[in-house]
Amino acid sequence: MHTYSTLEEIFAKVNSLTSIETELPFGYYSLPYCTPSGGIKKSAENLGELLMGDQIDNSPYRFRMNVNESVFLCTTRPLSENEVKVLKQRTHDLYQVNMILDNLPALRFAYQNGHKVQWTGFPVGYSPPNTDAVYIINHLKFKVFIHEYEGTGVQILGTGEEGMGVISSADDEKKASGYEIVGFEVSPCSVKYDPEKMAKLHQYDEVSSVDCPLDLEKSQVIREHERISFTYEVEFVKIQIMGMAVVTIIFAALGFMSPASRGMLLTGMIILYLFLGTVAGYAGVYLYRVVKGTSEGWRSLCWSIACFFPGIVFVILTVLNFLLWGNKSSGAIPLSLYFKLIALWFFISVPLTLLGGSLATRVEPLQYPVRTNQIAREIPDRKYPSWLLLLGAGTLPFGTLFIELFFILSSIWLGRFYYVFGFLLVVLLLLVIVCAEVSVVLTYMHLCVEDWQWWWKAFYASGSVSLYVFLYSINYLVFELQSLSGPISAILYLGYSLIIAVAIMLSTGTIGFVTSFYFVHYLFSSVKID
């Protein structure tokens, strides 16, 4: 959290335009909005932000700490036919403008059915019922909630985004004051201005404060050759330490207080996956040696381990990326990032997997507790097919997570906040336990009917939960994402859901197989041979 002094200038940033109707993000300046006087500059983004389609740019929205003002921003040139078409399309698709101030998102509050609802960002425009006219949001009312530090011992070391308030321990303590931003709210309006009169103003000239008009005649309509004037007003609201603490804790819990937190979850997952390649290579080659009794061909196995899941993800993302490129969405992965991901894959993940496999060839493998026959025993015919049991087994692990799955999908696709990570940890532990138990029970059932080919059955017994997760995702698409428009959005949703389902299958299937393997080993090591 940064500390600012009175009158210090703070500029808001803008993120990609997003919509729960299409799930296709677009850059803020893809619409005819006012641009900064110094030009558009992209903010530094981490790997997770790029993969999530975030495109954070600077904006002309300037705030002066603790100064309430109403400001003129700019008047656009006459709108072209294409600009009018794009503005109306973005409005009909319910696109939201996302703004950030001191790493806090702009929140909007509205009442629906008597309940106060919180939204992130504000709409591009609106279209009243029973009319074909579309109106643009061109006046914003901001509320910036600040907390003041004042008194001895407070010293401002630097200002702006690099500044921070510290407690001084010097003997010659002096009075100083600083402000921290703890909340950022916006109320959008559509106001019709006289473009000839507004064109005479310069950026950041003061204008009269306006009330949001209820009469559509006083709102700014979107039409060809129309010139749109943009204004905004800001009010700084001081809150005391208790209010600041509550707001800070809420935003910290939602992950908004750290400047590095946006996209860091996905970045951390990718880095963790890369460096866990050593563990994957070690475990894969070790089990290979136990089952096959030889380490011959371990390098090919390591390449398969390093390329199987990333290869599936790479193919799916490439197909989806072509769709995003075709729609000129900012959610498309840049070509440069593709090469970076490939470099991380082949220069970090693959070598670490080979390193883990090499280490596994040097350790003594687990020995079988009994001798096995060289001639395979015939498996008796069964009254029911094995795949039926495997499909049924997946319903038990799915039952432990399907309720939580609803909230996770809502967080991903509807932009709702997810903050019950403690409960999610409990659900994850229950999922691991149930997957292990289901695989062990089915393995024992197959051994009881003299079916010794248990390994893939153990894998699919717990891995089949992924099938139900994918089917539930389809159900969520049909019944919860009814507003999702167009086949492109549905294909994107199903593509990402397929990646999640494959990841779940490999994870839960591995839990089932490893647990069943050690169960069978323990079972036969307990057999006494006279």
C-alpha positions in Angstrom: 0.0 0.0 0.0 1.4 3.4 -1.0 1.4 6.6 0.9 0.6 9.9 -0.8 0.9 13.5 0.2 -1.7 16.2 -0.3 -2.1 17.5 -3.9 0.0 14.6 -5.2 -1.1 13.4 -8.6 -2.3 9.8 -9.0 -3.3 8.3 -12.3 -5.8 5.5 -12.7 -5.0 2.6 -15.0 -7.4 0.7 -17.2 -7.6 -3.1 -17.8 -9.2 -5.1 -20.6 -12.9 -4.7 -21.3 -14.6 -7.9 -20.1 -18.0 -9.5 -20.5 -19.8 -12.5 -19.1 -21.7 -12.7 -22.3 -18.8 -13.5 -24.6 -15.8 -14.2 -22.4 -13.7 -12.4 -25.0 -11.6 -9.5 -23.5 -10.8 -6.5 -25.6 -8.3 -3.7 -25.0 -9.7 -0.5 -23.4 -8.5 1.7 -26.3 -10.2 -0.5 -28.9 -13.1 2.0 -28.2 -12.9 5.7 -28.9 -12.0 6.8 -25.4 -9.8 9.7 -24.3 -6.1 8.9 -24.5 -3.3 10.2 -22.1 -1.5 13.3 -23.3 1.8 11.4 -23.2 0.6 8.5 -25.2 -0.6 5.0 -24.3 1.9 3.0 -22.2 1.4 -0.6 -21.3 2.1 -1.6 -17.7 4.5 -4.4 -16.9 2.6 -7.7 -16.8 3.6 -11.0 -15.4 3.1 -14.4 -17.1 -0.3 -15.0 -15.4 -1.7 -11.7 -16.4 -0.8 -12.3 -20.1 -2.3 -15.8 -20.1 -5.5 -14.4 -18.5 -5.9 -11.8 -21.2 -5.2 -8.8 -18.9 -4.0 -5.7 -20.8 -3.3 -2.9 -18.3 -2.6 0.5 -19.8 -2.3 4.0 -18.4 -5.2 6.4 -18.6 -5.9 10.2 -18.6 -7.9 9.9 -15.4 -5.9 12.0 -12.9 -6.6 12.5 -9.2 -5.0 15.0 -6.9 -4.8 13.6 -3.4 -7.5 15.0 -1.1 -8.8 17.4 -3.8 -12.5 17.2 -4.7 -13.0 18.4 -8.3 -15.1 18.0 -11.4 -12.9 17.8 -14.5 -13.2 17.9 -18.3 -11.3 15.1 -20.1 -11.8 15.4 -23.9 -14.2 15.6 -26.8 -13.9 13.0 -29.4 -13.8 13.5 -33.1 -17.1 12.7 -34.9 -17.8 9.0 -34.6 -17.4 6.9 -37.7 -19.8 4.2 -38.8 -17.4 1.5 -37.6 -16.9 3.1 -34.2 -20.7 3.4 -33.7 -21.1 -0.2 -34.7 -18.4 -1.4 -32.2 -19.7 0.8 -29.4 -23.2 -0.6 -29.8 -22.0 -4.2 -30.1 -19.9 -3.8 -26.9 -22.9 -2.3 -25.1 -25.3 -5.1 -26.2 -22.7 -7.7 -25.1 -22.6 -6.1 -21.6 -18.9 -5.2 -21.7 -17.5 -3.7 -18.5 -14.8 -1.1 -18.2 -12.3 -2.1 -15.6 -10.3 0.6 -13.8 -7.5 0.4 -11.2 -6.3 3.0 -8.7 -3.3 2.2 -6.5 -4.0 -1.5 -7.4 -7.6 -1.3 -6.2 -10.4 -2.1 -8.6 -13.2 0.3 -9.3 -16.3 -1.1 -7.6 -19.8 -0.2 -8.6 -22.9 -0.8 -6.4 -26.4 -1.2 -7.8 -29.8 -2.4 -6.5 -31.4 -5.4 -8.0 -34.7 -6.8 -6.7 -34.2 -4.8 -3.5 -30.7 -6.1 -2.8 -27.4 -4.2 -3.0 -25.2 -5.9 -5.6 -21.5 -5.2 -6.1 -19.9 -5.2 -9.5 -16.4 -4.7 -10.7 -16.1 -1.9 -13.2 -18.9 -0.1 -15.1 -20.7 -0.7 -18.4 -19.6 0.8 -21.7 -23.2 2.0 -22.2 -26.8 0.9 -21.8 -29.8 0.4 -24.0 -33.2 1.1 -22.4 -36.0 -1.4 -23.0 -38.5 -0.7 -25.8 -36.1 1.4 -27.7 -33.3 0.9 -30.3 -31.2 3.8 -29.0 -27.9 3.1 -27.2 -26.4 5.5 -24.7 -22.7 5.7 -23.8 -21.3 6.2 -20.3 -19.3 9.5 -20.6 -19.4 10.9 -17.0 -17.9 9.1 -14.0 -18.4 10.0 -10.4 -15.5 8.5 -8.3 -15.3 8.1 -4.6 -11.8 7.5 -3.3 -11.7 6.3 0.3 -8.5 7.3 2.1 -7.0 7.0 5.6 -4.8 9.8 7.0 -1.7 9.3 9.1 -0.9 12.4 11.0 1.4 13.2 13.9 4.9 12.7 15.0 7.0 9.8 13.8 5.4 9.6 10.4 7.7 10.4 7.5 7.1 10.2 3.8 10.0 8.5 2.0 9.4 9.0 -1.7 6.0 9.5 -3.3 3.9 8.0 -6.0 3.8 4.3 -6.7 7.3 3.8 -5.2 6.6 5.8 -2.0 5.8 4.3 1.3 5.1 5.6 4.8 7.4 4.6 7.6 7.6 5.2 11.3 10.6 7.4 12.1 12.8 6.6 15.1 14.8 9.8 14.8 15.1 12.1 17.9 14.1 15.1 16.0 10.6 13.8 15.1 8.5 16.3 13.2 4.9 16.6 12.1 4.1 15.0 8.8 1.0 13.6 7.2 0.2 11.0 4.5 -2.8 9.3 3.0 -3.3 5.7 2.0 -6.0 4.7 -0.5 -8.2 2.0 0.9 -11.3 2.0 -1.4 -12.3 3.0 -4.9 -15.9 3.3 -6.1 -17.4 4.6 -9.3 -20.9 5.7 -10.3 -21.4 5.9 -14.1 -23.6 8.4 -15.9 -24.6 9.4 -19.4 -24.7 13.1 -19.9 -25.4 15.0 -23.2 -23.0 18.0 -23.6 -22.8 20.7 -26.2 -19.8 19.6 -28.2 -19.0 23.1 -29.5 -18.9 24.5 -26.0 -16.9 21.6 -24.6 -14.4 21.6 -27.5 -13.1 25.0 -26.3 -12.0 23.5 -23.0 -8.6 21.9 -22.3 -7.9 18.6 -20.6 -8.3 18.9 -16.8 -10.2 22.2 -17.0 -12.8 22.4 -14.2 -16.5 22.0 -15.1 -19.7 22.2 -13.2 -20.7 19.1 -11.2 -23.7 17.3 -12.8 -26.4 15.0 -11.5 -27.0 11.8 -13.4 -30.0 12.6 -15.7 -33.0 10.3 -15.6 -34.4 11.8 -18.8 -33.1 10.1 -21.9 -33.2 13.4 -23.8 -30.4 14.6 -21.5 -28.3 11.5 -22.0 -25.6 11.0 -24.7 -26.8 8.8 -27.5 -24.4 6.8 -29.7 -24.8 7.7 -33.4 -22.8 8.4 -36.4 -21.0 11.8 -36.7 -21.8 12.5 -33.0 -19.0 14.1 -30.9 -18.9 12.7 -27.3 -17.4 14.7 -24.4 -16.0 12.9 -21.4 -15.9 14.3 -17.9 -15.5 13.0 -14.4 -15.6 14.1 -10.8 -13.9 12.8 -7.8 -14.6 13.0 -4.1 -12.1 11.9 -1.4 -13.7 10.4 1.7 -11.7 10.1 4.9 -12.3 7.0 7.0 -11.0 6.3 10.5 -8.6 3.5 11.4 -11.4 0.9 12.2 -13.0 1.5 8.8 -9.6 1.4 7.1 -8.8 -1.9 8.8 -12.0 -3.5 7.7 -11.6 -2.4 4.1 -8.0 -3.3 4.0 -8.6 -6.8 5.4 -11.4 -7.4 2.9 -9.3 -6.3 -0.1 -6.3 -8.2 1.2 -8.4 -11.4 1.5 -9.5 -10.9 -2.1 -5.9 -10.5 -3.2 -6.1 -6.9 -4.3 -3.6 -5.3 -1.9 -0.4 -6.6 -3.4 0.7 -5.0 -6.6 2.2 -8.3 -7.6 -0.8 -10.4 -6.8 -2.7 -9.9 -10.0 -2.0 -13.0 -12.1 0.5 -14.4 -9.6 -1.6 -17.4 -8.8 -1.4 -18.7 -12.4 2.2 -17.7 -12.7 3.0 -19.5 -9.5 1.2 -22.6 -10.7 3.2 -22.7 -14.0 6.6 -22.2 -12.2 5.7 -24.9 -9.7 4.7 -27.3 -12.5 8.0 -26.6 -14.2 10.2 -27.3 -11.2 8.2 -30.3 -10.1 9.3 -32.0 -13.3 12.2 -33.5 -11.3 9.7 -35.2 -9.0 7.6 -36.4 -12.0 10.6 -37.9 -13.8 11.8 -39.6 -10.6 8.4 -41.1 -9.7 7.7 -42.2 -13.3 11.0 -43.9 -13.9 11.0 -45.5 -10.4 7.6 -47.0 -11.0 8.6 -48.1 -14.5 11.6 -50.0 -13.1 9.4 -51.6 -10.4 6.8 -52.8 -13.0 9.2 -53.7 -15.9 12.1 -54.8 -13.8 14.5 -52.8 -16.0 15.6 -49.2 -16.6 15.9 -49.6 -20.4 14.0 -46.9 -22.2 13.8 -44.5 -19.3 14.8 -41.5 -21.4 11.8 -42.1 -23.8 9.6 -42.4 -20.7 10.9 -39.1 -19.4 10.1 -37.4 -22.7 6.6 -38.8 -22.6 6.2 -37.5 -19.0 7.5 -34.1 -19.9 5.4 -33.7 -23.1 2.1 -35.6 -22.5 0.1 -33.1 -20.5 1.8 -29.9 -21.7 1.3 -31.2 -25.3 -2.4 -31.6 -24.8 -2.7 -28.1 -23.2 -0.5 -26.6 -26.0 -2.8 -28.1 -28.8 -6.0 -26.9 -27.1 -4.6 -23.4 -26.4 -3.4 -23.1 -30.0 -6.8 -23.9 -31.4 -8.5 -21.5 -28.9 -5.9 -18.8 -29.6 -6.6 -18.9 -33.3 -10.3 -18.2 -32.4 -9.2 -15.3 -30.2 -6.9 -13.9 -32.9 -9.7 -14.1 -35.4 -12.0 -12.1 -33.1 -9.1 -9.6 -32.4 -9.5 -10.2 -28.7 -6.9 -9.0 -26.2 -7.2 -12.5 -24.6 -5.1 -14.0 -27.4 -1.7 -15.1 -26.3 1.0 -13.0 -28.0 3.3 -14.9 -30.3 6.3 -13.8 -28.2 4.7 -15.4 -25.2 4.3 -18.6 -27.1 8.0 -18.8 -27.7 8.7 -18.0 -24.0 6.3 -20.8 -22.9 8.0 -23.3 -25.4 11.4 -22.2 -24.0 10.3 -22.8 -20.5 8.9 -26.2 -21.5 12.0 -27.5 -23.3 14.7 -25.7 -21.4 13.4 -26.1 -17.9 10.7 -28.8 -17.6 12.2 -31.4 -19.9 15.8 -31.2 -18.5 14.4 -31.4 -14.9 12.3 -34.4 -15.8 15.3 -36.1 -17.3 17.3 -35.3 -14.2 14.7 -36.8 -12.0 14.6 -39.9 -14.2 18.3 -40.2 -14.1 18.3 -40.1 -10.3 15.6 -42.8 -10.2 17.9 -45.2 -12.2 20.5 -45.1 -9.4 18.3 -46.2 -6.5 17.2 -49.8 -5.7 13.7 -50.4 -6.9 11.0 -51.9 -4.7 11.1 -55.7 -4.7 8.0 -57.9 -5.2 7.1 -59.8 -2.0 6.3 -63.0 -4.0 7.3 -64.6 -7.2 5.1 -64.4 -10.2 4.3 -66.9 -12.9 5.9 -66.4 -16.3 2.7 -67.6 -18.0 -0.2 -65.3 -17.5 -3.3 -66.7 -15.8 -6.6 -66.7 -17.7 -9.1 -64.2 -16.3 -12.6 -65.7 -15.7 -15.6 -64.3 -17.5 -17.5 -61.7 -15.5 -21.2 -61.1 -15.2 -20.8 -57.4 -15.6 -18.3 -55.3 -17.6 -15.5 -53.5 -15.7 -16.1 -50.2 -17.3 -19.5 -50.0 -15.6 -17.9 -50.3 -12.2 -15.3 -47.7 -13.2 -17.9 -45.2 -14.3 -19.8 -45.7 -11.1 -16.7 -45.3 -9.0 -16.2 -41.7 -10.2 -19.5 -40.6 -8.7 -18.2 -40.9 -5.1 -15.2 -38.5 -5.5 -17.4 -36.2 -7.6 -19.9 -36.1 -4.7 -17.3 -34.5 -2.5 -16.6 -31.6 -4.7 -19.6 -30.8 -6.9 -21.0 -28.1 -4.6 -17.6 -26.3 -4.4 -17.3 -26.7 -8.1 -20.2 -24.4 -8.6 -18.6 -21.6 -6.7 -15.2 -22.1 -8.5 -16.9 -21.9 -11.9 -18.8 -18.9 -10.8 -15.6 -17.2 -9.8 -13.9 -18.0 -13.1 -16.7 -17.3 -15.5 -19.0 -14.8 -13.8 -16.3 -12.7 -12.1 -17.5 -13.4 -8.6 -15.0 -13.3 -5.7 -13.9 -16.6 -4.3 -12.4 -16.5 -0.8 -13.2 -19.7 1.0 -9.8 -21.3 0.4 -9.8 -22.9 3.8 -12.9 -24.9 2.9 -11.4 -25.6 -0.5 -8.4 -27.2 1.2 -10.8 -29.5 3.3 -12.6 -30.5 0.1 -9.2 -31.3 -1.6 -8.2 -33.5 1.3 -11.5 -35.3 1.2 -11.2 -35.8 -2.6 -7.7 -37.4 -2.1 -9.0 -39.7 0.6 -12.1 -40.8 -1.3 -10.1 -41.3 -4.6 -7.7 -43.6 -2.7 -10.4 -45.5 -1.0 -12.5 -46.0 -4.2 -9.5 -47.3 -6.1 -8.4 -49.7 -3.3 -11.9 -51.2 -3.0 -12.3 -51.7 -6.8 -8.8 -53.2 -6.9 -9.7 -55.7 -4.2 -12.9 -56.6 -5.9 -11.1 -57.4 -9.1 -8.5 -59.5 -7.3 -11.3 -61.4 -5.6 -12.6 -62.5 -9.0 -9.0 -63.4 -10.2 -8.6 -60.3 -12.4 -4.9 -59.6 -12.0 -4.9 -56.7 -14.6 -5.8 -54.1 -12.0 -3.5 -51.2 -12.7 -5.4 -49.3 -15.4 -8.6 -50.1 -13.7 -7.2 -48.5 -10.5 -6.2 -45.4 -12.5 -9.6 -45.0 -14.2 -11.6 -45.8 -11.1 -10.6 -42.5 -9.4 -9.7 -40.7 -12.7 -13.3 -41.1 -14.0 -14.3 -38.2 -11.7 -13.0 -36.0 -14.4 -15.7 -37.2 -16.7 -18.4 -36.0 -14.3 -16.5 -32.7 -13.8 -16.6 -32.1 -17.6 -20.3 -33.1 -17.8 -21.0 -30.7 -14.9 -19.2 -28.0 -16.8 -21.5 -28.6 -19.7 -24.5 -28.4 -17.4 -23.2 -25.1 -16.0 -22.8 -23.8 -19.5 -26.4 -24.7 -20.4 -28.2 -23.6 -17.2 -26.0 -20.9 -15.6 -24.3 -19.3 -18.6 -27.4 -18.8 -20.6 -26.3 -15.3 -21.4 -23.2 -16.5 -23.1 -23.5 -15.4 -26.7 -22.2 -17.0 -29.9 -20.5 -20.4 -30.6 -17.0 -18.9 -30.2 -17.6 -18.2 -26.5 -19.0 -21.7 -26.0 -16.0 -23.3 -27.7 -13.6 -21.3 -25.5 -15.5 -22.4 -22.4 -15.5 -26.0 -23.4 -11.8 -25.9 -24.4 -10.7 -24.5 -21.0 -13.1 -27.0 -19.3 -11.4 -29.8 -21.2 -8.0 -28.8 -20.0 -9.3 -28.7 -16.4 -10.9 -32.2 -16.9 -7.7 -33.7 -18.3 -5.6 -32.3 -15.4 -8.1 -33.7 -12.8 -8.1 -37.1 -14.5 -4.3 -37.3 -14.4 -4.1 -36.1 -10.8 -6.9 -38.3 -9.3 -5.9 -41.3 -11.5 -2.4 -41.1 -10.1 -3.7 -41.0 -6.6 -5.8 -44.1 -7.3 -3.0 -46.1 -9.0 -0.3 -45.3 -6.4 -2.6 -46.2 -3.5 -3.7 -49.4 -5.1 -0.1 -50.3 -6.0 1.0 -50.1 -2.4 -2.2 -51.8 -1.2 -1.4 -54.8 -3.5 2.2 -54.8 -2.4 1.1 -54.9 1.3 -1.5 -57.5 0.6 0.9 -60.0 -1.0 3.7 -59.2 1.5 1.3 -60.5 4.2 0.9 -63.8 2.5 2.8 -66.6 4.3 4.3 -69.2 2.0 5.1 -72.5 3.6 
